[in-house]
Amino acid sequence: MSGFFGIVRTDGVAVEQRFLDQVAQRLQFRGPDGGQTWAKDGFGTCFSYLETGTRHQSSSQPVRLGDRHTLLGEVRLDARKQLVSELLENQQHATEEVSDHELLLLAWSVWGEGTLAKLLGDFSFALWDASQRLLVCARDFAGARPFFYTWRDGVFCFSNTLNVLRLAPGISDALDGFFVSDFLLTGFCSDPTRTVWRDVRRLPAGHRLVLSGGELHVKRFLTLPVEEPLRLNRAGEYLENYRELLRQAVGDRLPEGKVSLYLSGGLDSGSVCASAAGIAKKNGNSPALKAFTISWRPLFDDPEPRFAQLTARQLGLAHEILEENSILPDESQAASAPEPTAELFLDREHRFYQTISTHAPVVLSGDGGDDVLSGQSWPYLKYLYERGEWGDIVRNFGGYLGTHGRLAPLRGGFRNKARRWFGAEDNPQTSPDWLNDGFAERSRGESDDRFQEHPPIEKHPLHPEAYRALHSGYWASVHENEDAGYTGAPLETRAPLLDLRILRFLLRLPPVPWCVNKELSRQAMKGALPKDILERPKAPLMEDPLEACWQGFGWRPHPEKNPPKRVHEFVKWERWLATLENPKGYFRYESLYPLSFSLWLKGIEKGGGIQ
C-alpha cells in the first residue's frame, strides 16, 4: 500500500522542507509510482504512491476540501453507492467518479466525526480541520491499515510506517519495557497501543484519536452490534444471503487490473477465490487472476498444495505453488524487522511476498473465516433455554443430530470449570530465572498501565468467544505483519471475510447448525468448490516448521556469547544460554524469544529494519 507521514506542530515552529524531504526518501520503498510533500501553517505531509489499479484511488495527497479540511492516509471505501446516495440527500455534490478520499471529505463536511460509523472499507488516515486547529485520526475496525504516532513537546507525528517515526523530532531510542517483557515471555505484545519504542504508539483498530488544544484523546468509535438472531423461513435463505454478501465483499476489493489470491487447501481462501473467479468470469477478466499457495515441502509432507490444486483446477485459476528446495531458519533475518519477531523464516516469507507482488500489487486473503464459523453451541442452547424457546432447541439441535448423526459440540468450557471445581488450578505463571531481576520488577509495575477498553466490550449472547476475538486487535497484528512496512514488498493485502457486512451477518446466525464446523461455508460453496475441499475437516498445519527443523534436520540456534549490550538490561544472558536445551533435549519454542530479541537489537545497532 502507499506510504504516508504527517506532522502537526502546535509549538509555533514551521515545518522544515528539508525534514519532509528526508522522510519522503525513507517512504519511497512503499510507493514507486509517485510522491509529494506539502506544508502549510504548521501541518506538513509526505506521500508515496503505489498504483493498485483501484478505480477510486488518489494518486496525489494530501486531498483537500476547500481551505478547511485536509486529508492524508490510506482510504479504500466499500458500499460507495449507498454513501453517495446519502450525500446527495444532504445536497452534497457527490458522484461515482470522485475518489475515496474526496468522498470521505464530503461525508465529513456533513456528519463530522459521525462519518466514522458510516464508513465501510480499509483505512487509516488523519484529517486536519484548519478552522478548529483539530486533527482526527482513525483506523478501521479490522485494522487492515497500520497507524503509528508520536506526541512530544507540542509536536505530533503520524505514519503507517513504524520506522519512519524514528525520524520524528525529540524521539528517543528508549525501549518500551512492557512490550519487551511481553515479547520475551510470549513472543508478542498483548497491548495493542504499544510498540517496541517507548515514544511511539499504535492506534488500535476501530479507534479514533483527536488532537485538540494540546491534548490527545483516544476512543473506540465502532463496536459490532449485538442483535437478535436471524430467523429466516428457509435454510436456503441463509446461504443466499451469505453468498451475496461474499460477492459484494470480494467485488468491492477487486482492482480493475490484475489481482493475486492466497489459496490454501481450505474453505476460507477457497471461498474467496471462488467468488473472485465468478466475478472475473462475468466481467471477462479471468486471465487477471492468479492464485498462490505457500508450501512447506520438502520440510514435511504438506497436504495444502495438493488440495489447493484441486480448487484452482475447478475454478480455472492460474496457480503457482511457492516452495524452496531447502528450508531452514535464517536467524539473521530477525534483525531486519521493524520490531522484535519470533518468526525465524522471515527471509523466505519476504521472498514469497516479492514473488506475489510481481503479478499484482493487490492480493486477496481468506483471513477471518474462523472466528464465528468455528463457534460455540452452549451459549446458544443457554440463550434458547432461558427464553423457553423449546421449539428452536428441538428444531436446531435435534435437526443437527438427525442430519449429522452426532450432537453439536457445546464448547462450554466444562473441563476447565471442573478442574477449578476440584482444585486443579493451573500453576501460576512465574518469571523465568533468566529474566533480569530489576527489569522483571519494573515490568510488573508497568503492567498496571496495560490498555483496557472503556467501556468494556459487552458479552455477545450467541458468539461470546468470536465477538471478543474480533474486538481484540488480533487481526490488526496479522495485517501489520503482511504490510509493506514489515515485508518491504509493494503488496497490499485485502481480507473480504473481515468485511463488516459479513461479520454483522455471521454474528446474527443461529450457531446451530450454521456455525458448527463451518456448516454455512460448506453448504454455500456446494458446486463451487471440489467435494474433497467441502468435506475436508478444519486442520492446523501438519507440523510446526521450526520444530520440524529442530527434530528432523538437527537445526540448532547459534546465539552469540557476547550479545548487544542492551540485552543485559532485560536478560541474564549466560543463564538463558544454559536453558536453550533442557536435559531431555526436546524443542521449546519460548526458549528462542530472547534470541530473536538479541538479533533484532543487533540489527538496530547496525541501522537495520525495513527502510
C-alpha positions as CSV (number, residue, x, y, z in Angstrom):
1,M,0.0,0.0,0.0
2,S,1.0,3.6,-0.4
3,G,3.0,5.3,2.4
4,F,2.2,8.5,4.3
5,F,3.6,10.6,7.1
6,G,2.3,13.8,8.7
7,I,3.5,16.3,11.3
8,V,1.5,18.9,13.2
9,R,3.4,21.5,15.2
10,T,1.5,23.2,17.9
11,D,4.6,24.9,19.2
12,G,4.5,27.6,16.5
13,V,7.6,26.4,14.7
14,A,7.3,26.0,10.9
15,V,7.7,22.6,9.3
16,E,11.0,22.4,7.5
17,Q,11.1,21.2,3.9
18,R,14.4,19.6,4.5
19,F,12.9,17.4,7.1
20,L,10.0,16.4,4.9
21,D,12.4,15.5,2.1
22,Q,14.3,13.3,4.5
23,V,11.1,11.5,5.5
24,A,9.9,11.2,1.9
25,Q,13.1,9.4,0.9
26,R,12.6,6.9,3.7
27,L,9.0,6.3,2.4
28,Q,9.9,5.8,-1.2
29,F,10.0,2.0,-0.9
30,R,6.3,2.0,-0.3
31,G,5.3,4.0,-3.3
32,P,7.3,3.5,-6.5
33,D,4.7,5.3,-8.6
34,G,4.9,8.8,-7.4
35,G,5.0,11.0,-4.3
36,Q,4.6,14.5,-2.9
37,T,5.5,16.7,0.1
38,W,3.3,19.5,1.3
39,A,3.3,22.0,4.2
40,K,1.1,24.8,5.4
41,D,0.5,26.6,8.8
42,G,2.4,24.0,10.9
43,F,1.0,21.0,9.2
44,G,3.3,19.0,6.9
45,T,2.8,15.8,4.9
46,C,4.7,13.2,2.8
47,F,3.1,10.7,0.5
48,S,4.5,7.9,-1.6
49,Y,2.1,6.3,-4.2
50,L,1.6,2.7,-5.0
51,E,-0.7,2.2,-8.0
52,T,-3.0,-0.7,-7.2
53,G,-5.4,-0.5,-10.1
54,T,-8.2,0.6,-7.8
55,R,-10.6,2.9,-9.7
56,H,-11.1,5.5,-6.9
57,Q,-7.6,5.7,-5.6
58,S,-6.0,9.1,-5.0
59,S,-2.6,9.4,-6.7
60,S,-1.7,12.7,-5.1
61,Q,-2.0,13.6,-1.4
62,P,-3.0,15.4,0.8
63,V,-6.5,15.7,-0.6
64,R,-8.2,19.0,0.4
65,L,-11.8,20.2,0.6
66,G,-11.6,24.0,0.4
67,D,-9.3,25.6,2.9
68,R,-10.7,23.9,5.9
69,H,-10.3,20.1,5.6
70,T,-7.1,18.3,4.6
71,L,-6.9,14.5,4.4
72,L,-3.9,12.2,4.4
73,G,-3.8,8.5,4.6
74,E,-4.9,5.2,3.1
75,V,-8.6,5.0,2.3
76,R,-10.4,2.3,0.3
77,L,-14.2,2.5,0.7
78,D,-16.8,-0.2,0.2
79,A,-20.5,0.3,-0.5
80,R,-19.8,3.6,-2.2
81,K,-23.3,3.8,-3.9
82,Q,-25.0,3.9,-0.5
83,L,-22.7,6.7,0.8
84,V,-23.1,8.7,-2.4
85,S,-26.9,8.4,-2.2
86,E,-26.9,9.7,1.4
87,L,-24.7,12.6,0.5
88,L,-27.0,13.6,-2.4
89,E,-29.9,13.6,0.0
90,N,-27.9,16.1,2.0
91,Q,-27.4,18.4,-1.0
92,Q,-23.7,17.4,-1.5
93,H,-22.3,17.2,-5.0
94,A,-21.2,13.5,-4.8
95,T,-20.7,11.3,-7.8
96,E,-19.5,7.8,-8.5
97,E,-16.4,9.3,-10.1
98,V,-14.9,11.1,-7.1
99,S,-12.0,9.4,-5.2
100,D,-12.5,7.6,-1.9
101,H,-10.6,10.4,-0.2
102,E,-12.9,13.1,-1.7
103,L,-16.0,11.0,-0.8
104,L,-14.7,10.8,2.8
105,L,-14.2,14.6,2.9
106,L,-17.7,15.3,1.6
107,A,-19.1,13.0,4.2
108,W,-17.1,14.7,6.9
109,S,-18.4,18.1,5.9
110,V,-21.9,16.7,6.6
111,W,-21.6,14.4,9.6
112,G,-18.2,15.3,11.1
113,E,-16.9,12.6,13.4
114,G,-20.2,10.7,12.9
115,T,-18.8,9.8,9.5
116,L,-16.6,7.1,11.0
117,A,-19.6,4.9,11.9
118,K,-20.8,5.1,8.3
119,L,-17.6,4.0,6.7
120,L,-17.1,0.5,5.3
121,G,-13.7,-0.5,4.0
122,D,-10.0,-0.4,4.8
123,F,-8.5,2.8,6.1
124,S,-6.0,4.6,8.3
125,F,-5.9,8.4,8.0
126,A,-5.6,11.8,9.5
127,L,-8.0,14.6,8.8
128,W,-6.9,18.2,9.7
129,D,-9.6,20.8,10.4
130,A,-7.7,24.1,9.9
131,S,-10.6,26.3,11.2
132,Q,-10.6,24.5,14.6
133,R,-6.9,23.5,14.7
134,L,-8.1,20.0,15.3
135,L,-6.7,16.7,14.0
136,V,-8.8,13.5,13.8
137,C,-7.0,10.1,13.1
138,A,-8.8,6.8,12.6
139,R,-8.1,3.2,11.9
140,D,-10.7,0.8,10.5
141,F,-12.4,-1.9,12.7
142,A,-10.2,-4.9,11.4
143,G,-7.0,-2.8,11.5
144,A,-6.3,-3.5,7.8
145,R,-4.1,-0.5,7.6
146,P,-1.4,0.4,10.3
147,F,-1.3,3.7,12.1
148,F,1.5,4.8,14.4
149,Y,2.1,8.2,16.1
150,T,4.3,10.2,18.4
151,W,3.5,13.2,20.7
152,R,6.3,15.1,22.3
153,D,6.9,18.7,23.2
154,G,4.0,20.0,21.2
155,V,4.9,18.0,18.0
156,F,2.5,15.3,16.8
157,C,3.8,12.9,14.0
158,F,1.9,10.0,12.4
159,S,2.5,7.4,9.7
160,N,1.6,3.9,8.5
161,T,5.3,3.1,8.7
162,L,6.8,2.5,12.1
163,N,10.5,3.0,11.3
164,V,9.8,6.4,9.7
165,L,8.6,7.8,13.0
166,R,12.1,7.3,14.5
167,L,12.9,10.4,12.5
168,A,10.3,12.5,14.4
169,P,11.7,15.4,16.5
170,G,12.5,14.6,20.1
171,I,12.1,10.8,19.8
172,S,14.4,8.8,22.0
173,D,15.8,5.3,21.4
174,A,14.3,4.1,24.7
175,L,12.5,0.8,24.5
176,D,9.1,0.1,25.9
177,G,9.6,-2.2,29.0
178,F,6.1,-3.7,28.9
179,F,6.5,-4.5,25.2
180,V,9.9,-6.1,25.7
181,S,8.7,-8.1,28.8
182,D,5.6,-9.4,26.9
183,F,7.8,-10.4,23.9
184,L,10.4,-12.2,25.9
185,L,7.7,-14.2,27.7
186,T,5.2,-14.8,24.9
187,G,6.7,-13.8,21.6
188,F,4.3,-10.9,21.1
189,C,2.9,-7.9,22.9
190,S,-0.7,-8.1,24.2
191,D,-1.2,-4.4,24.5
192,P,-2.5,-3.0,21.1
193,T,-1.4,0.5,21.9
194,R,2.3,-0.1,22.4
195,T,5.3,-0.5,20.1
196,V,8.8,-1.6,21.0
197,W,9.7,2.1,21.1
198,R,8.6,3.9,24.3
199,D,7.9,7.2,22.4
200,V,5.9,5.6,19.5
201,R,2.4,4.4,19.9
202,R,-0.1,2.3,17.8
203,L,-3.7,3.5,17.2
204,P,-5.7,0.3,17.9
205,A,-8.1,-1.0,15.3
206,G,-11.6,0.5,15.5
207,H,-10.3,3.6,17.4
208,R,-10.0,7.3,16.6
209,L,-7.6,9.8,18.0
210,V,-8.3,13.5,18.4
211,L,-5.6,16.1,18.9
212,S,-7.1,19.4,20.1
213,G,-5.9,22.2,22.4
214,G,-2.6,20.4,23.0
215,E,-4.3,17.2,24.3
216,L,-4.8,13.7,22.9
217,H,-7.9,11.7,23.3
218,V,-8.2,8.1,22.0
219,K,-11.5,6.3,21.9
220,R,-13.2,3.4,20.2
221,F,-15.6,4.6,17.5
222,L,-17.0,1.2,16.5
223,T,-18.2,-2.0,18.1
224,L,-20.1,-4.6,16.2
225,P,-23.8,-4.5,17.1
226,V,-25.4,-7.2,19.3
227,E,-28.6,-8.1,17.5
228,E,-31.4,-10.7,17.7
229,P,-30.6,-13.9,15.9
230,L,-31.8,-14.3,12.4
231,R,-34.9,-16.4,11.8
232,L,-35.3,-17.0,8.1
233,N,-38.0,-19.2,6.6
234,R,-35.8,-21.4,4.6
235,A,-32.3,-22.8,5.1
236,G,-31.5,-21.7,1.5
237,E,-32.1,-18.0,2.5
238,Y,-29.1,-18.1,4.9
239,L,-27.0,-19.5,2.1
240,E,-28.3,-17.0,-0.5
241,N,-27.6,-14.0,1.9
242,Y,-24.1,-15.2,2.7
243,R,-23.2,-15.8,-1.0
244,E,-24.4,-12.3,-1.9
245,L,-22.5,-10.6,0.9
246,L,-19.4,-12.5,0.0
247,R,-19.8,-11.5,-3.6
248,Q,-20.2,-7.8,-2.5
249,A,-17.1,-8.0,-0.2
250,V,-14.9,-9.6,-2.8
251,G,-16.2,-7.4,-5.7
252,D,-15.5,-4.2,-3.7
253,R,-11.9,-5.4,-3.1
254,L,-11.1,-6.5,-6.7
255,P,-9.0,-3.9,-8.6
256,E,-9.7,-3.3,-12.2
257,G,-6.4,-5.0,-13.4
258,K,-4.5,-8.0,-12.2
259,V,-5.0,-9.4,-8.7
260,S,-3.3,-12.2,-6.7
261,L,-5.1,-14.6,-4.5
262,Y,-3.9,-16.6,-1.5
263,L,-5.1,-20.2,-1.8
264,S,-4.6,-22.8,0.9
265,G,-6.3,-26.1,0.7
266,G,-9.2,-25.0,2.9
267,L,-12.6,-23.4,2.8
268,D,-11.9,-19.8,3.6
269,S,-9.4,-18.9,0.9
270,G,-11.2,-21.2,-1.4
271,S,-14.5,-19.4,-0.9
272,V,-12.8,-16.0,-1.7
273,C,-11.1,-17.5,-4.8
274,A,-14.4,-19.0,-6.0
275,S,-16.2,-15.6,-5.6
276,A,-13.4,-13.7,-7.3
277,A,-13.3,-16.2,-10.2
278,G,-17.1,-15.9,-10.7
279,I,-16.9,-12.1,-10.8
280,A,-13.9,-12.1,-13.1
281,K,-15.6,-14.6,-15.5
282,K,-18.7,-12.5,-15.6
283,N,-16.6,-9.4,-16.4
284,G,-14.4,-11.2,-19.0
285,N,-11.3,-10.7,-16.8
286,S,-10.4,-14.2,-15.8
287,P,-6.8,-14.1,-17.0
288,A,-6.1,-11.2,-14.5
289,L,-6.4,-13.7,-11.6
290,K,-3.6,-15.8,-10.2
291,A,-3.6,-17.9,-7.1
292,F,-0.6,-18.6,-4.9
293,T,-0.1,-21.4,-2.4
294,I,2.7,-21.4,0.1
295,S,4.1,-24.9,0.7
296,W,6.3,-26.3,3.4
297,R,7.6,-29.1,1.3
298,P,10.2,-30.7,1.5
299,L,10.4,-29.9,5.2
300,F,7.4,-32.2,5.7
301,D,4.7,-33.7,3.6
302,D,2.5,-30.6,3.4
303,P,-1.0,-31.5,2.0
304,E,-2.1,-27.9,1.3
305,P,-0.6,-27.7,-2.2
306,R,-2.5,-30.8,-3.4
307,F,-5.8,-29.6,-2.1
308,A,-5.2,-26.1,-3.4
309,Q,-4.5,-27.6,-6.9
310,L,-8.0,-29.2,-6.8
311,T,-9.6,-25.9,-6.1
312,A,-7.5,-24.0,-8.7
313,R,-8.3,-26.6,-11.3
314,Q,-12.1,-26.5,-10.7
315,L,-12.1,-22.7,-10.7
316,G,-9.9,-22.4,-13.8
317,L,-7.3,-20.3,-12.0
318,A,-3.7,-19.8,-12.9
319,H,-1.9,-21.3,-9.9
320,E,1.7,-21.2,-8.6
321,I,3.0,-23.2,-5.6
322,L,5.6,-21.3,-3.7
323,E,8.2,-23.6,-2.2
324,E,12.0,-23.8,-1.9
325,N,14.4,-26.8,-2.1
326,S,15.9,-26.1,1.3
327,I,14.1,-24.7,4.3
328,L,16.0,-23.8,7.4
329,P,15.6,-20.8,9.8
330,D,17.6,-17.8,9.0
331,E,18.4,-16.2,12.3
332,S,19.9,-13.1,10.7
333,Q,16.6,-12.1,9.2
334,A,15.1,-11.4,12.6
335,A,17.3,-8.3,12.6
336,S,15.5,-6.8,9.6
337,A,12.1,-6.5,11.2
338,P,10.7,-3.1,12.5
339,E,10.0,-4.8,15.8
340,P,11.2,-8.0,17.5
341,T,9.6,-11.0,15.9
342,A,9.5,-14.7,16.9
343,E,9.4,-15.6,13.2
344,L,12.7,-17.1,12.0
345,F,11.6,-17.8,8.4
346,L,11.2,-14.1,7.6
347,D,13.6,-14.1,4.6
348,R,11.6,-16.9,3.0
349,E,8.3,-15.1,3.6
350,H,9.6,-11.9,2.2
351,R,10.8,-13.6,-1.0
352,F,7.3,-15.1,-1.4
353,Y,5.7,-11.6,-0.9
354,Q,8.0,-10.2,-3.6
355,T,7.1,-13.0,-6.0
356,I,3.4,-12.4,-5.4
357,S,3.8,-8.7,-5.9
358,T,5.3,-9.2,-9.4
359,H,2.0,-10.5,-10.6
360,A,-0.1,-7.7,-9.0
361,P,0.2,-5.2,-6.2
362,V,-3.1,-6.5,-4.5
363,V,-3.7,-9.9,-3.0
364,L,-7.0,-11.2,-1.5
365,S,-6.7,-13.4,1.5
366,G,-9.0,-15.8,3.4
367,D,-8.2,-14.2,6.8
368,G,-11.2,-14.0,9.2
369,G,-13.2,-17.1,8.3
370,D,-12.7,-19.0,11.6
371,D,-13.8,-16.6,14.3
372,V,-17.6,-17.1,14.1
373,L,-17.9,-20.2,11.9
374,S,-16.0,-22.3,14.3
375,G,-18.3,-21.2,17.1
376,Q,-19.8,-22.4,20.3
377,S,-23.1,-24.1,20.7
378,W,-23.5,-23.9,24.5
379,P,-24.3,-20.1,24.7
380,Y,-27.0,-20.6,22.0
381,L,-28.5,-23.5,23.9
382,K,-28.5,-21.4,27.1
383,Y,-30.0,-18.4,25.2
384,L,-32.9,-20.5,23.9
385,Y,-33.5,-22.3,27.3
386,E,-33.7,-19.0,29.2
387,R,-36.3,-17.8,26.8
388,G,-38.3,-21.0,26.8
389,E,-37.9,-21.4,23.1
390,W,-38.2,-25.2,23.2
391,G,-39.2,-25.5,19.5
392,D,-36.0,-23.9,18.4
393,I,-34.0,-26.2,20.6
394,V,-35.7,-29.3,19.2
395,R,-35.6,-28.0,15.6
396,N,-31.9,-26.8,15.6
397,F,-30.2,-29.2,18.0
398,G,-32.4,-32.2,17.1
399,G,-32.1,-31.4,13.4
400,Y,-28.3,-31.3,13.6
401,L,-28.3,-34.7,15.3
402,G,-30.6,-36.1,12.6
403,T,-28.6,-34.8,9.7
404,H,-25.1,-35.3,11.1
405,G,-25.5,-38.3,13.3
406,R,-23.9,-36.6,16.3
407,L,-24.6,-33.9,18.8
408,A,-23.5,-30.4,18.1
409,P,-20.3,-29.7,20.2
410,L,-21.2,-27.4,23.0
411,R,-17.7,-25.9,23.7
412,G,-18.9,-24.6,27.1
413,G,-15.5,-24.9,28.9
414,F,-16.8,-27.6,31.2
415,R,-13.5,-29.3,31.6
416,N,-11.8,-26.2,32.8
417,K,-14.6,-25.5,35.1
418,A,-14.4,-29.0,36.5
419,R,-10.7,-28.6,37.1
420,R,-11.3,-25.4,39.0
421,W,-14.1,-27.1,41.0
422,F,-11.9,-29.9,42.1
423,G,-9.0,-27.6,42.9
424,A,-6.9,-28.4,39.9
425,E,-6.0,-24.8,39.1
426,D,-3.3,-24.2,36.6
427,N,0.0,-23.3,38.2
428,P,0.5,-19.6,38.4
429,Q,3.0,-18.3,35.9
430,T,6.3,-17.2,37.2
431,S,9.0,-15.2,35.5
432,P,11.9,-17.3,34.1
433,D,15.1,-17.2,36.1
434,W,16.9,-15.7,33.1
435,L,14.9,-12.5,33.2
436,N,16.8,-9.7,34.7
437,D,15.6,-9.1,38.3
438,G,15.4,-5.4,38.1
439,F,13.6,-5.5,34.7
440,A,11.2,-8.1,35.9
441,E,10.2,-5.9,38.9
442,R,9.8,-2.8,36.6
443,S,7.7,-4.7,34.1
444,R,5.3,-5.9,36.8
445,G,4.8,-2.3,37.7
446,E,4.2,-1.3,34.1
447,S,1.6,-3.9,33.7
448,D,-0.8,-1.6,35.6
449,D,-0.7,0.7,32.6
450,R,-2.0,-2.1,30.2
451,F,-4.5,-0.9,27.7
452,Q,-8.1,-1.6,28.7
453,E,-11.3,-0.9,26.7
454,H,-13.5,1.9,28.2
455,P,-16.3,0.9,28.4
456,P,-15.5,-2.8,28.4
457,I,-16.6,-4.8,25.3
458,E,-20.0,-6.4,26.1
459,K,-20.6,-10.1,26.0
460,H,-22.3,-11.5,22.9
461,P,-25.2,-13.9,23.9
462,L,-24.6,-16.2,20.9
463,H,-21.0,-15.9,19.9
464,P,-19.1,-14.7,23.0
465,E,-15.6,-16.0,22.1
466,A,-15.8,-14.9,18.5
467,Y,-17.1,-11.4,19.4
468,R,-14.3,-10.9,22.0
469,A,-11.7,-12.1,19.4
470,L,-13.0,-9.8,16.7
471,H,-12.5,-6.8,19.0
472,S,-9.2,-8.0,20.4
473,G,-6.9,-6.5,17.8
474,Y,-5.6,-9.8,16.7
475,W,-6.4,-9.3,13.0
476,A,-4.7,-5.9,13.1
477,S,-1.5,-7.6,14.2
478,V,-1.8,-10.1,11.3
479,H,-2.3,-7.3,8.8
480,E,0.7,-5.4,10.1
481,N,2.9,-8.4,9.6
482,E,1.7,-8.5,6.0
483,D,2.2,-4.8,5.4
484,A,4.9,-3.3,3.3
485,G,6.4,-1.7,6.3
486,Y,7.3,-5.1,7.6
487,T,7.8,-7.1,4.4
488,G,9.4,-4.5,2.1
489,A,7.2,-5.7,-0.8
490,P,4.9,-3.4,-2.7
491,L,1.9,-5.6,-1.9
492,E,-1.5,-4.7,-0.4
493,T,-3.5,-7.5,1.3
494,R,-7.3,-7.3,1.4
495,A,-9.5,-9.6,3.5
496,P,-13.1,-9.9,2.3
497,L,-14.1,-12.2,5.1
498,L,-13.4,-9.4,7.6
499,D,-15.9,-7.1,5.8
500,L,-18.2,-5.5,8.3
501,R,-21.3,-6.6,6.3
502,I,-20.3,-10.2,6.5
503,L,-19.3,-10.0,10.2
504,R,-22.6,-8.5,11.2
505,F,-24.5,-11.2,9.3
506,L,-22.4,-14.0,10.8
507,L,-23.0,-12.7,14.4
508,R,-26.7,-13.0,13.9
509,L,-26.6,-16.6,12.7
510,P,-28.0,-19.3,14.9
511,P,-24.8,-21.1,15.9
512,V,-26.5,-24.5,15.3
513,P,-26.3,-25.6,12.6
514,W,-24.6,-22.8,10.7
515,C,-21.5,-22.2,12.9
516,V,-20.6,-25.7,13.7
517,N,-17.6,-26.8,11.7
518,K,-18.2,-24.1,9.2
519,E,-21.5,-25.5,8.1
520,L,-22.5,-22.3,6.4
521,S,-19.4,-22.2,4.2
522,R,-19.7,-25.9,3.3
523,Q,-23.3,-25.6,2.2
524,A,-22.9,-22.2,0.5
525,M,-19.9,-23.4,-1.6
526,K,-21.5,-26.6,-2.9
527,G,-21.0,-26.7,-6.6
528,A,-18.3,-24.0,-6.5
529,L,-15.5,-25.9,-4.6
530,P,-14.4,-29.5,-5.0
531,K,-16.1,-32.2,-2.9
532,D,-12.8,-33.0,-1.2
533,I,-12.5,-29.4,0.0
534,L,-16.1,-29.2,1.2
535,E,-15.7,-32.4,3.2
536,R,-12.2,-31.7,4.5
537,P,-12.2,-31.1,8.3
538,K,-10.6,-28.0,9.6
539,A,-7.0,-28.8,10.5
540,P,-3.9,-26.9,11.7
541,L,-0.6,-27.0,9.9
542,M,0.5,-30.6,9.9
543,E,3.8,-29.8,11.7
544,D,5.3,-26.7,13.2
545,P,8.1,-25.8,10.7
546,L,10.6,-24.7,13.4
547,E,10.0,-27.9,15.4
548,A,10.4,-29.9,12.2
549,C,13.8,-28.3,11.6
550,W,14.8,-28.9,15.2
551,Q,13.7,-32.6,15.3
552,G,14.1,-33.7,11.8
553,F,17.1,-31.8,10.5
554,G,19.1,-31.2,13.6
555,W,18.9,-27.5,13.4
556,R,20.0,-25.6,16.4
557,P,20.2,-21.8,17.1
558,H,23.6,-20.1,17.2
559,P,23.3,-17.3,19.8
560,E,26.3,-15.1,20.3
561,K,28.2,-15.3,23.6
562,N,28.5,-11.6,23.6
563,P,25.1,-10.1,22.5
564,P,24.4,-6.4,22.2
565,K,24.9,-4.6,25.5
566,R,21.3,-3.6,25.8
567,V,20.2,-7.2,26.0
568,H,21.7,-7.3,29.6
569,E,19.1,-4.8,30.7
570,F,16.5,-7.5,30.2
571,V,18.1,-10.9,30.1
572,K,20.7,-12.8,32.2
573,W,22.4,-14.0,29.0
574,E,24.6,-16.7,30.4
575,R,21.7,-18.2,32.4
576,W,19.5,-18.1,29.3
577,L,22.1,-19.8,27.2
578,A,22.1,-22.7,29.7
579,T,18.3,-23.2,29.1
580,L,18.4,-23.5,25.3
581,E,18.1,-27.2,25.6
582,N,16.7,-28.9,28.7
583,P,18.2,-32.3,29.8
584,K,15.8,-34.2,27.6
585,G,16.7,-32.1,24.6
586,Y,13.2,-31.6,23.2
587,F,12.1,-28.4,21.4
588,R,10.8,-25.4,23.4
589,Y,9.6,-22.6,21.2
590,E,9.6,-20.0,24.0
591,S,13.3,-20.5,24.6
592,L,14.0,-18.7,21.4
593,Y,12.4,-15.4,22.2
594,P,15.5,-13.9,23.8
595,L,17.5,-15.0,20.8
596,S,15.1,-13.1,18.4
597,F,15.2,-10.1,20.7
598,S,19.0,-10.1,20.7
599,L,19.1,-10.4,16.9
600,W,16.7,-7.6,16.4
601,L,18.8,-5.3,18.7
602,K,21.9,-6.2,16.8
603,G,20.1,-5.1,13.6
604,I,19.0,-1.8,15.2
605,E,22.6,-1.1,16.2
606,K,23.6,-1.6,12.6
607,G,20.8,0.6,11.3
608,G,18.6,-2.4,10.3
609,G,14.9,-2.8,9.9
610,I,12.7,-2.4,6.8
611,Q,13.8,1.0,5.4
